[in-house]
């Protein structure tokens, strides 16, 4: 399992969403105008769930529609929950990179924020104090953007390449952050997926669409109670 986790986090690609060209923007604007004229809502009023992370969140090697955030969106829709999911994953992202782009990401109002970063820091042997500081600042910025936001911290683990003490301390960062900032915690987002051949791509290290469904289950176990409480 540890070799699989290492592979998932070492093999980094660049994830980017296709931008909408000017013609599409014009068409979207026209449709919004028509909807407004017809007395229909012109914008999405659903609450926003934003998944912020690295290749795990981005769904490296898959179409974005197969990554676990998209699976979460399908589940929400099927159950009648009025939420819009945004996948803000970036393959190869570190905690420092996440901190540097968080202000831009938060231009979109967020109601539920899932933080899945730090794995690449651990594999590179980055100072644990620095990783903790970066992740803590991301959480603080999210809270500043919306004091009512609900935050989920996704736990991660690394193999003991940097020594057992470093490995143990790294694992402890995530529950510590969750306690410090009073957030929800996913103990280990890759639980049940890492090291399972049939749940990984042919390279043996990246989750298949079925593997991402398992990741979605791990996330859903923590996310659903938050959503249910939010809708009481």
C-alpha positions in Angstrom: 0.0 0.0 0.0 2.8 2.4 0.9 4.4 1.9 -2.5 1.1 2.7 -4.2 0.6 5.8 -2.1 4.1 7.0 -3.0 3.4 6.5 -6.7 0.2 8.3 -6.6 1.8 11.4 -5.2 5.1 11.3 -7.1 3.7 11.0 -10.6 2.5 14.6 -11.1 0.7 16.0 -14.1 -0.7 19.3 -14.9 -4.4 19.6 -14.5 -6.3 22.4 -16.1 -9.9 23.1 -17.0 -10.7 24.2 -20.6 -11.6 27.9 -20.7 -14.8 29.1 -22.3 -14.2 31.0 -25.5 -15.8 34.3 -26.3 -18.6 32.7 -28.4 -19.6 30.4 -25.5 -19.5 33.4 -23.2 -21.8 35.3 -25.5 -24.2 32.4 -25.8 -24.2 32.0 -22.0 -25.0 35.7 -21.5 -27.8 35.5 -24.1 -29.3 32.5 -22.4 -29.1 34.3 -19.0 -30.8 37.3 -20.5 -33.6 35.2 -21.9 -34.1 33.4 -18.6 -34.3 36.7 -16.8 -36.8 38.0 -19.3 -38.9 34.9 -18.8 -38.8 35.5 -15.0 -36.5 32.5 -14.4 -33.4 32.7 -12.2 -30.3 33.6 -14.3 -27.7 32.2 -12.0 -27.0 29.1 -10.0 -28.3 29.7 -6.5 -27.0 26.4 -5.1 -24.5 26.3 -2.3 -20.9 25.6 -3.3 -18.6 22.7 -2.2 -15.0 23.3 -3.3 -12.5 20.4 -3.3 -9.0 21.9 -3.1 -6.0 19.6 -3.5 -3.4 17.9 -5.7 -3.5 15.0 -8.2 -5.8 13.0 -6.0 -8.5 15.6 -6.2 -7.8 16.5 -9.8 -8.3 12.8 -10.8 -4.9 12.4 -12.6 -5.1 10.1 -15.6 -8.9 10.3 -15.8 -11.5 12.6 -17.3 -12.6 15.2 -14.7 -16.1 13.6 -14.9 -14.6 10.5 -13.3 -12.7 12.1 -10.4 -14.3 11.7 -7.0 -15.6 15.3 -6.8 -17.7 14.6 -9.9 -18.9 11.4 -8.2 -19.9 13.5 -5.2 -21.9 15.8 -7.5 -23.8 12.9 -9.0 -24.6 11.6 -5.6 -25.8 15.0 -4.4 -28.0 15.4 -7.5 -29.5 12.0 -7.2 -30.4 12.7 -3.5 -31.9 16.1 -4.3 -29.3 18.1 -2.4 -28.9 21.6 -3.8 -25.1 21.9 -4.0 -22.7 22.7 -6.8 -19.3 21.0 -6.6 -16.1 22.6 -7.9 -13.0 20.6 -8.5 -10.0 22.9 -7.7 -7.4 20.1 -7.8 -4.0 20.7 -9.3 -1.6 17.8 -9.9 1.8 18.3 -8.2 0.5 20.9 -5.9 2.3 21.5 -2.6 1.0 23.3 0.5 3.0 26.4 -0.5 1.5 26.3 -4.0 -2.0 25.9 -2.5 -1.4 28.9 -0.3 -0.2 31.1 -3.2 -3.4 30.5 -5.2 -6.0 30.3 -2.5 -7.0 34.0 -2.7 -7.8 33.6 -6.4 -9.8 30.4 -5.8 -11.8 32.1 -3.1 -13.1 34.7 -5.5 -15.9 32.2 -5.8 -18.0 32.1 -2.5 -17.6 28.7 -0.8 -20.0 27.1 1.7 -18.1 23.8 2.2 -14.3 23.6 1.7 -12.4 20.3 1.5 -8.6 20.6 1.9 -6.5 17.8 0.4 -2.9 19.0 0.3 0.4 18.2 2.0 1.3 14.8 0.4 3.8 16.2 -2.0 5.4 18.2 0.8 6.0 15.0 2.7 7.5 13.1 -0.2 9.9 16.0 -0.8 11.0 16.2 2.8 9.7 19.7 3.2 9.8 21.0 6.8 6.8 19.8 8.6 6.5 23.1 10.4 6.3 24.8 7.1 3.7 22.4 5.8 1.6 22.8 8.9 1.9 26.6 8.7 0.9 26.7 5.0 -2.1 24.5 5.6 -3.2 26.4 8.7 -3.0 29.7 6.7 -5.1 28.2 3.9 -7.8 27.3 6.5 -7.7 30.7 8.1 -8.1 32.4 4.7 -11.1 30.2 3.9 -12.7 31.1 7.2 -12.0 34.8 6.6 -13.8 34.6 3.3 -16.9 33.2 4.9 -17.1 32.8 8.7 -19.9 30.3 8.3 -17.9 28.0 6.0 -17.7 24.3 6.9 -14.2 22.9 6.4 -13.0 19.3 5.9 -9.3 18.3 6.2 -8.4 15.2 4.3 -5.7 13.1 6.0 -2.7 11.7 4.2 0.1 9.3 4.9 3.6 8.8 3.4 6.1 5.9 3.4 9.0 6.1 5.9 11.5 7.2 3.3 12.3 10.3 5.4 12.6 8.3 8.6 9.9 7.0 10.9 9.8 10.1 13.1 9.2 12.4 10.1 6.5 9.9 8.8 4.7 9.8 12.1 4.8 13.5 12.6 3.5 14.1 9.1 0.5 11.8 9.7 -0.2 13.7 12.8 -0.4 17.1 11.1 -3.9 16.5 9.7 -5.8 15.6 12.9 -3.9 18.3 14.7 -5.1 20.9 12.1 -8.7 19.6 12.4 -8.6 20.0 16.2 -6.9 23.4 16.1 -9.3 24.9 13.6 -12.4 22.9 14.7 -12.9 21.2 11.3 -14.1 17.8 10.1 -11.5 15.2 9.3 -11.2 12.4 6.8 -8.6 10.2 8.6 -7.0 8.9 5.3 -8.6 9.7 2.0 -6.9 6.8 0.1 -8.3 4.2 2.6 -9.2 1.0 0.8 -7.8 2.1 -2.5 -4.0 2.3 -2.3 -2.3 -1.0 -3.2 -5.4 -2.6 -4.6 -4.6 -3.5 -8.3 -8.1 -3.5 -9.6 -8.7 0.0 -8.2 -5.7 1.5 -9.9 -4.8 2.3 -13.5 -2.3 0.0 -15.4 0.6 2.0 -13.9 -0.5 0.6 -10.6 -0.4 3.9 -8.8 -3.4 6.0 -9.9 -7.0 5.2 -8.9 -9.3 4.0 -11.7 -12.8 5.4 -12.0 -13.9 2.6 -9.7 -11.1 3.7 -7.3 -12.4 7.2 -7.3 -15.8 5.9 -6.4 -14.2 4.5 -3.3 -12.5 7.8 -2.6 -16.0 9.4 -2.9 -17.3 7.0 -0.3 -14.5 8.0 2.1 -15.3 11.7 1.5 -19.1 11.2 1.7 -18.9 9.5 5.1 -17.7 12.9 6.5 -19.4 15.2 4.1 -23.0 13.9 4.4 -23.4 14.7 8.1 -22.2 18.2 7.4 -24.7 18.6 4.6 -27.6 17.1 6.7 -26.8 19.5 9.5 -26.6 22.4 7.1 -30.1 21.5 5.9 -31.9 21.1 9.2 
